[in-house]
C-alpha cells in the first residue's frame, strides 16, 4: 500500500541534485507524492514530481544534464581563443549584462529545458496538475517590486492573472532567478510590472506550506541541504563578481534553520552537500553522483528514525 507524503524542497542551485537520491530511496520504500513545493532548485524537483516523473526518471534527467548550458555563451566569449583573454572578456561581459539587464545570465535556456521536460508528461500549465482549481504544486518566488513573497500559482490572482493558465516552466524560471547571477523575470500586469527573483530571498525552505490545523492525514517531509562550501572570498577571489556571488549566496542560504521549530526538524531530511557550490554549473558527473548518494543515504538514515504516529502524538493536536 503506497504511503502518501507531501514534499517541500529547499533551494540550493546545483546542489539540488542531492534531492534526487533521497527521492529514489523514499520511492523504493513505497512513498508516493501528493503535494510538492520548492524554492529555486527545489522548484525544479517539485515540478517534475508534480507532473508525474518518478525518482528514477528524475535521476536520469538530472545526472545527464549539462548544467554549463544554463549559463550564457555570448559572442565575445565564443571568439576568445586564448584562455586568459577568455576569462577577462567573460568578466567584462558579465559586468556589462549586470548593469544592462540586472543579471549576468539569461534563463531562456533553463525555461525551455524545463518546458520540454514538462511536455513529455503532457502537463505544462498549473491547470494540468490541479483539482477543483487547487494546484498540487507550489513554487516560491520573490517579488522585489512589491517586496513580497510570491507563492505560485496561488498569488497570481492578486496580479489579475489566471493561475490555472500560467505556465509551470515560467514559474520555475521565476523561482531560480538568483539575483545578479540571472536576469530577473519581468511580470507584467494591469499596465504595471514587477521584478521577480529567486524565492530563497524570502523563504528558502517553506516546510510550513502544506500544514493544516489538527492532525494531518499524511506527513510533510522537508528536504534540506547542509552546506559546508567555502565562499569565493574565502578562496582568495576578491573581484566584484566573486564578491557579488558571495553576497547573494549569503542572502539566499542564510541560516534559516534557526527558525525551524522542533516539529519541523523531526520531519526534515538533512542532506550534506559535500562542499559543492550553489552556482557550480560546471559540476562533474562524478560529483553529481556523489551528491545523489548523499541524498540516498540521508533519506535512509531519516526513515530509520521516522515514526508518523509519534510525530502526531508529540507535535500535532486537534487544538492546533
N, C-alpha and C positions, 0 to 999 in steps of 0.2 A: 504494500500500500504506500503510495508516494507521500512524503512528508512535505506539507506546504510551508513555504517561508517567503517573507518579504526580504529584499536585499537593498542595502544602501552602500554605495561605493564612494570612497574619498577621492579627491583629486590628487594628482601627482605626476603628470606628464608621462614619459615613457615607463616610469616605474610601475604604472598600472598593469604592465604585463604580469606582475605577480598575482593579480586578482584571478587570472585565468587558472592558475594552479589550484587555488582554493576552490574555485567553481567546479573544476573537474572532480576534485575529491568529494565534495558535497553531493554531486550528482551520482557518483559511484555508490554513495551511501543512501540513495533513494530520495534526496531532497529535490523539490521542484519549485520553480519560481512563480510567485503570484504577482506581486508588485515590485518594481525596481526603480531605484533613484540613484542619481550620481552627479558629481561635480567634475568638470574638466575631463581628465582621462576616465574617471569613473562614469561619466555620462556616456562615453563610447561603449563601455562594457554593459551598462544598464540598458542602453538602446538595443544592442544586439540580442540580449536575453529577452527583452520585451517583445521583439518581433519574431521570436521563435528559434533563435540559434541555440544549439546545445553547447555544453562546455567543450566537447571535442571539436566542434566546428569553429568555435571562437579561438581555440588553441591553434588550429590550422591557419586561421586568418592572421592572428596576432604574431605568431612566430615566423611567418613567411613575409611579413610586411617590411618593406624598406623604408624606414622612418626618415631617412635623409631626404626623401622626396617631399616630405612635409614642409621643407624649407625652400625658399625661392632660390633659383639659379638664374640671376639676371645676366644681361648681355655683357656687362663689364667683367663678371666673374668668368663667363664662358670663353672670353677671348684672352684671358690672362694665362699665359703658357708657363710662366715661371712661378714656383711655389711662393716665394717671398712676396712677389708682386700680387699674386692671387690673394694672399692673406691681407695685404694692405688695402687693396681695392674692395675686398669683401667688407672690411670695417667701414670704409668710406661709404659704400653703397648702403650699408645698414644704417649709418647715421643719417644719410640722405632720406631713406624711407621713413626713419623715425620722425624727422621733422615734417616731412611732406604728408605722410599718411597716419601718423601717430602709432606706427608699428613697423618693425623691421621686416616682417614676413607676411605675405598674404596667406589666407586659409582656403583659397579656391580649390587647391588640390585635395585638402582634407575633406572639405564638404562633398566634393564629387566622389571621393573614395568611399565616404560614408553612404552617400546616396546609392551607389552601385551595390553595396552590401545589403542595404535595405530592400532594394528591388528584387534581389534573389528570393526573398521571402514574400514579395508582393505586398509589403506594408511600408509605405513611405510617409504617410500623414498620421497625425495623432488619432484621427477618426478610425484608422485601421486597427488600432490596438485599444479601443475604448468600448465600454459597455454602458449604455444609457448616458452617454455624454461624459463618462468618467474614465480618464486615461489611467492605465496601469503602469505608465511610465511618467516619472517626474524628473526634470532636468533643471539644475540650479545654475543661474547666471546672475550677473550684477549689472544693474542699470546705473551707471555713474552719473548720468544726467539728472535722474530723479533721486539718486543716492539711495536706492532701494534694492533689496534682494528681488530677483525675478524667478519665480517658480513656473516653469513651462510644462504643460501648456496652460495651467490654471489661471495665471495672472494676465494672460493676453487680452481677456475681455476688458481690462482696465485701459487698454490702448485702442479699443474699438476693433479688435482683430478677432476673427472666429477661431477659437482654439483648435477646433476639430479639423480645420482646413490647413493648419500650419504644418510645414514640412519638418519632420523629425531631424533630418540632416542639418537644417538651418539652426534648429535649437541646439544641437550638439556643437555646431560651429561657434555659437554664442558662448557656450559654457567653457570652451577650451581656449578662448581668446586671451592668452596670458598677456597682460598689459606690456606695451612696448615691444615685446617679442613678436606678437602677432598684431595685425591691424584690428582695431575694434570693429564690431558689426554695427552698422547704422540701421536702427529700427525706425521706419517711417510710419507715421500715423496722424490723422487729422491735421495735416499741414504742419506737423511737428516732427522732431527727430530726437532719438535717444541713442547715446553710445552704450553698447552692451559689451561687457568684457567677462573674463573668467569668473565663474561662480565662487571660486575659492577666496576671492576678495572679501566676501561677506559670510559665506558658510561653506567651508571645505569638507565638512563631514556632518551632513544633516540627518543623523541617525534617528532623529525625532519625527521625521516627516510622515511616517505611516502610523504613528501612535494613536490609540483610541482610548477613551475612558473605560475604566474597568479592565476586565480580563480579555486579552486578545485571543482570537481563535487559533492563531498560529504565530510564531515568533518573527521578529525582525532581526536579521543578522547584519551587523556593521562590518565593513571591510576597511581596515585602517593600515596605512603604510608607516612603518617605523624607520625613521631616517637616521643615517649616520654618515651622510655625504659631507665632503669638505666643500666649503664655498670657494668660488673663484678667487676671491681676495685672500683667502687662507692659503691658496696655492701660489700667491705672489702675483696674480694677474690684476693689475690696478688700472687698466684702461677703462674708459667710460662705459663701454658695452658690458664688461665683466661686472663693474660696479652696479650698473642698472639691473642686470640679471640677478645679482645677489639681493638687491633691494626688493625686487618683485617677488623672488622666491621666499624671502623672509615674510612678506605680507601674506602670501598665499599659504605657506606652510607654517604659519605661526603656531605656537603650541596650543592648539585648540583642545588638546587632551585635558588640560587643566580644568576645562569647563564640563568635561564628560562626567556625568554622575555615575555612582556605583552600578545602578541598574543598566547603564549603557555600556560600562566596561565589561560586565559579565556576558553581554551578548555581542561582543565585538571580537573579530579575528584580527589580531595584530600581526602584521607581516613584515619582517626585516627586508630592507631593500638593498642591502649589500654594497652601500656606497654609491649606487647609481644616481646620477643627477636627473632632476626633473626634465631638463632640456637636452639630455644626452641622445640626440636624434641619430647619432652615428653608432648606436649601440650594436654590438656584435651578436651573432646568432648564439654564440656560446653564453654570453652574459644574459641574453633573453631566456635561455633555457634554465640558467641558474635562478633567475627571478621566478620563473614558473615553478621550479622545485621548491623554492622558499615558500611560496603560497600554498603549495600542496601539503607540505609538512606542517605549516602553521594551522591549516584547517583541520588536519588530523589531530594535532595536539588540542585544539579548541574543542572538538567534538568529544574527545576523551573525558573532558570535564563538564560539558554542557548537559543540563537537565532542565527541560522546559517546565516540568511540574514544580521543581524547586524555585525556578525563577518567578513563577506566578505566585507561589506562596510567600516569597520574601519581598518581592518588589511591586506586585500588582494586586490591587483590591478593587472591589466594586465601587468603593467610595472615591477612587482616584479620578 
